[in-house]
Amino acid sequence: MWPQDQLNRIWYAGDAPTVGMRLLEPLYRGATAMHRALYQTGLLRRSRLPVPVIVVGNITTGGTGKTPLVI
């Protein structure tokens, strides 16, 4: 089963996360906490773009029609 399929089943069908996902969770939490801390301390900075940016999408990946909408 592809990782995307696993994530969709966990998110939408309420399946339990796999053992591998549970083992990787602390690593992911640590990485996101470090990333957030770098912004909070000013070591990383946001950049302002010279043009407006429109984001097309949401938490759902694959097969929701984002690419045809943009085209």
C-alpha positions, 0 to 999 in steps of 0.5 A: 500500500502506498503511503498516501493511501495509508494516510488517507485511511488513517485520516478518513477511515479512522485506521490506526497508524502503522508501527513505522509511523508511530516510531517516526512520530517523535522525530517528526515532532522534534523537527517541527518544533526545531523549525518553529523555534528557528522562526521564533528566535529570528534565525529564520525569517519570513520573506515578503514576495513582490506579487500576491500568492494564491494557494490552491489546495487543502489537507487532501492530497491527490485526486481532488482537482487542484491541478486542473483548477490552476491550469 
